[in-house]
Amino acid sequence: MNKLSIVVALLCGVVLSAQLKSQTVGIGTEVQLQSEILQEERSIMVYLPASYSHTKESYPVMYLLDGGSHFHHASGIVQFLSKQGLIPEMIVVAIKNTNRNRDFSPTKVDRLPKSGGADAFLSFLSDELRPFVDRNYRSQEFKILVGHSFGGAFAVYALLNKPEMFQAYIAISPYLMYDDDALVKMTANQLKSSTNPHWFYMTLGDEPTYEASLKIFSELMQSKAGKGMDFKYVKMEQENHGSVPHLSIYRGLEFIYKDWKLPKPSYEKGISAVDKHFQGLSNKYNYSIVAPEYTMNMLGYVHLQNNEIDKAIKVFKENIRRYPESSNVYDSMGEALEMAKKYEKALTYYKKAVQIASKTKHPNLPVYEQNLKRVKALVDVEQ
């Protein structure tokens, strides 16, 4: 089980010899990609899920526009919601801006001399960035595009011009009134009905000047997008243009994955019910989805709480089979065997947890070491 022991010491006016231990904490990596299409170097920030290093699974990908502004809080939302079992773990690819007015604008207007570059930027995403991500990271076919303001307008442009590229969109206060409602008019002319599953979540803060354009766009989506499109438009009147992105990404991901959370009865019915739930999600999202390690782990601990130790051991054994490179699965098995008073067997699994966690520098290593030390003492007493 994931256990975290945090000790915070606030020392004021104590001995001068006290030393502070620190380490660098990072949420992602930044890479440079030379674009032939845009004729410039682009900076990309990538967040990988916590389980990425100890599984062979592939993950859906969120492409985040205005990456320099939103990478930190958006990746935090993904980490938090996935840890709560509300959405899947996913890769976040955040694209830093060089000239957002050029890249996100669908048409050229005189007041923005370099405007009208949306088509080139979309080609950069489809022909350069996405292949780069798919080559270098274990990515699934399910892609989400997130954009705010002009970036939200670009999300609409992407839907209209390359609807097969993204399966879900979060358009936050999209600037649809640009160039006399150019994108609204494009929607009226270009939006095609589709039976392929798509999700489009659109929000607006307390921004009256946006309302007329978004109202027309919303009506067009509901009348023309077809039954394959799950569309939702939400007004967040307590938010302004600057504050609306955070809540929109949070709620948007919950909307896209509203059926993701495992129902409580599935935990009570065991492994087959858990696997059946995720098979249903595979059918819905059109890619293979297996029960995550944390979900199986939770099932095992439900059995432990009910004093069903044999059932818990069976679940943890299956989780080890599925995720053999995870230190956590061995620690959980050790805990179940310890509860069964099978201390020598528990010792074996605790040792394995410590071994793997030491190599991966897992933050729970001190906990695993404590578990190992405790059970080793019990084994020594028995001998």
Steps between C-alpha positions, in 0.01 A plus 500: 500500500624851428592646833663835551664615816572873504686676776507877487733671743465872559810600688553851628801607701638149549853364476699645212646161409165366380511416128222504246470203265349582163447349159386625165136425424391509136166448334621448147767544237548763233610404149574702189350404166612657173194559282545499124138606456522803727867565421593541864594310813211418735526425868288213635450405864403140578344358816504121542269309736633361827465142374681563170837375625375166633245390242496428130160659456416771248317816605258754352657838426383850588635766262504829687515833317653806670719241670723748679200638689308180572745208523548514875137512612366278220747219572413535869131454420578189294713358780236570764194372311677184382618427853138524616396246235284756317694509172778289349863591540611689191793671334484880483675671209509876547598722208667830584406799289719692260221701333154392614320765291655346189459133597146504635330737254305336216492804271722799425390841629674832444539588867704182556766500224610138556152357556344214309748226596258246648528264204879487522488450878247219462733335248784538750290318760389221268810447287786581736408519867263205522736262314783619727293424810383164369859397417650603831224425751254216553191683379149376426288613208272696734604868485358804679552860387476777760500869410411828671370817330677513162615145576135403554419648160777286351340191661186577298713545187663161561162332542378641170813433295648179644224339707680166502807640675348553846230301673424760768521877538491745787437848359529761776343841427571451128546828313242419234414860414839537333474647150126556510416151632709326235511170689128504571437540128747219425312280745172566322657404166753231589382310808403148401289251687696203628425178682860469617524578874625850581476724806491879493490694827471878470499755780461873547572720800327828580574635152188657342670594172560132423145380560332569164760313294517205739122474508481463122791253497335294774175481303689392188682227691176365643322500165777394259772302684312171507437243770868411521579840652455537876484880529467713812508877546543632854491859620726553800371839604710515818817488289663762278703458183819442694368264767272281288766263351579305817144403588420441132779245460397329824131482409574428135701189582227385737249547216705308245551215748172518690463120496860425595459459876457141606158449663512375858316173421782405262745499791269266687467261204872451444751493214257392227268793573792744499624367166147515357476870592822584320403291199190718476722808507716348226191473282394856579835668437604266219836389638617223731465594867603264780432541870770731639733381770349735758149369430603138545693601809191665646301182434758305699475739792120481496544127559750565778261741671235228486753254648492298176873442498505212252301706249733795552805282437340374177443858380851616592648197326311593183616861532862381520445297184366807320744756641819310591720812484307686769643507853158575644339171395763300692459716809124440492549125472741517790238676710237235425739217584603679819135520603477125433802459733703349216799709592771326297298532180416861586871567547569382144251745352610791719859439386385511138312826561812658653721370220285650225430824689873551557566477127214730403550741793136454593377753760351219710836329544528600871159343565598179323823490699307537825270214401801284415671578831185425701433161338866403510488546878192274515676232295804520728276449805339194343842350431 
